[in-house]
Amino acid sequence: MRTKRPLREPVREEAGPTLKNYITPAGLQRLKDEHRFLLSRERPAVVEVVAWAASNGDRSENADYLYGKRRLGQIDSRIRFLTKRIAAAVVVDPAAPRPGSAATRVFFGATVTYKDAAGLEHVVSIVGIDEVD
């Protein structure tokens, strides 16, 4: 007699290697400000609208309720994302002194001026993924 096997193994929540999130102090502050805003203002306001809409009766055709629940899911997802990014943050201060020939090297947090093939000068800052504009 054959025993049944599951089609796939259950997914286990194991802590994998944590990726470092290099970020400047100003970038970390922006993440924390957005996190605080979502938790203290945006989410409570949407919860209030959803509670009001739910009290109106039939939820299947209640646009305020349906939109509010969707928006609440988006906010909660963003809060989880920000929490993980803040926890993985490694703050690199671009103003900190660099040993050796830092003036001739490009490093995280540096502001670099370069010329393109046409001779136009460009100024860029080397930042992490959360600070890209």
C-alpha positions as CSV (number, residue, x, y, z in Angstrom):
1,M,0.0,0.0,0.0
2,R,1.4,3.4,-1.0
3,T,1.4,6.3,1.4
4,K,0.4,9.6,0.2
5,R,3.0,12.3,0.1
6,P,2.2,16.0,0.1
7,L,2.7,17.6,-3.3
8,R,5.3,20.0,-1.8
9,E,7.1,20.4,1.5
10,P,5.7,22.9,3.9
11,V,7.4,26.3,3.8
12,R,9.4,26.8,6.9
13,E,10.0,30.3,8.3
14,E,13.8,30.2,8.9
15,A,15.9,33.2,9.5
16,G,18.0,33.6,6.4
17,P,21.0,35.8,5.9
18,T,20.0,39.4,6.7
19,L,21.0,41.8,4.0
20,K,22.5,45.0,5.2
21,N,20.7,48.2,4.3
22,Y,23.3,50.8,4.0
23,I,21.7,54.2,4.6
24,T,22.7,57.8,5.5
25,P,21.4,59.3,8.8
26,A,19.0,61.5,6.9
27,G,17.7,58.5,4.9
28,L,17.1,56.6,8.1
29,Q,15.3,59.5,9.6
30,R,13.0,59.7,6.6
31,L,12.1,56.0,6.9
32,K,11.4,56.5,10.6
33,D,9.3,59.5,10.0
34,E,7.2,57.7,7.4
35,H,6.8,54.7,9.7
36,R,5.7,57.0,12.6
37,F,3.2,58.8,10.3
38,L,1.7,55.6,9.1
39,L,1.3,54.2,12.6
40,S,0.1,57.4,14.3
41,R,-2.0,59.2,11.7
42,E,-2.7,57.4,8.4
43,R,-3.7,53.9,9.8
44,P,-5.9,55.3,12.6
45,A,-7.8,57.5,10.1
46,V,-8.4,54.6,7.8
47,V,-9.5,52.3,10.6
48,E,-12.0,54.9,11.6
49,V,-13.4,55.1,8.1
50,V,-13.6,51.3,7.9
51,A,-15.4,51.1,11.2
52,W,-17.9,53.7,10.1
53,A,-18.4,52.0,6.8
54,A,-18.8,48.6,8.4
55,S,-21.6,50.0,10.7
56,N,-23.6,51.0,7.6
57,G,-24.7,47.4,6.9
58,D,-24.1,45.4,3.8
59,R,-20.4,45.2,3.2
60,S,-20.4,43.5,-0.2
61,E,-21.4,46.7,-2.1
62,N,-20.1,49.2,0.4
63,A,-17.3,51.1,-1.5
64,D,-16.0,52.9,1.5
65,Y,-15.6,49.6,3.4
66,L,-14.0,47.8,0.4
67,Y,-11.6,50.6,-0.4
68,G,-10.8,51.2,3.3
69,K,-10.0,47.5,3.8
70,R,-7.8,47.5,0.7
71,R,-6.0,50.7,1.8
72,L,-5.5,49.3,5.3
73,G,-3.8,46.2,3.8
74,Q,-1.5,48.5,1.8
75,I,-0.7,50.6,4.9
76,D,0.0,47.4,6.9
77,S,2.2,46.0,4.2
78,R,4.2,49.3,4.0
79,I,4.6,49.3,7.8
80,R,6.0,45.8,7.8
81,F,8.4,46.7,4.9
82,L,9.6,49.8,6.8
83,T,10.0,47.9,10.0
84,K,12.3,45.4,8.3
85,R,14.3,48.1,6.4
86,I,14.8,50.0,9.6
87,A,15.9,46.9,11.5
88,A,18.4,46.0,8.8
89,A,19.7,49.6,8.5
90,V,23.4,50.2,8.8
91,V,24.0,53.9,9.1
92,V,26.9,55.2,7.2
93,D,27.7,58.9,7.9
94,P,29.1,60.5,4.7
95,A,30.6,63.3,6.8
96,A,32.8,60.8,8.8
97,P,36.5,61.0,8.1
98,R,37.8,58.3,5.7
99,P,41.3,56.8,6.0
100,G,43.8,56.9,3.2
101,S,43.1,58.4,-0.2
102,A,39.4,59.0,0.3
103,A,39.5,62.1,-1.9
104,T,40.2,60.0,-5.0
105,R,37.8,57.2,-4.3
106,V,34.1,56.9,-4.6
107,F,32.4,55.5,-1.4
108,F,28.9,55.2,0.0
109,G,27.5,58.6,0.9
110,A,30.0,60.4,-1.3
111,T,29.0,63.3,-3.6
112,V,30.8,62.9,-6.9
113,T,31.3,65.4,-9.8
114,Y,32.1,63.9,-13.2
115,K,32.0,65.0,-16.8
116,D,30.3,63.1,-19.6
117,A,31.5,62.6,-23.2
118,A,30.0,65.9,-24.2
119,G,31.9,67.7,-21.4
120,L,28.8,68.4,-19.3
121,E,29.4,68.3,-15.6
122,H,27.1,66.1,-13.4
123,V,26.9,65.9,-9.6
124,V,25.6,62.6,-8.1
125,S,25.4,61.2,-4.6
126,I,26.1,57.5,-3.9
127,V,23.3,56.3,-1.7
128,G,21.4,53.1,-0.7
129,I,18.3,51.7,-2.3
130,D,16.0,53.5,0.1
131,E,17.3,56.9,-0.8
132,V,17.3,56.7,-4.6
133,D,15.3,59.4,-6.3
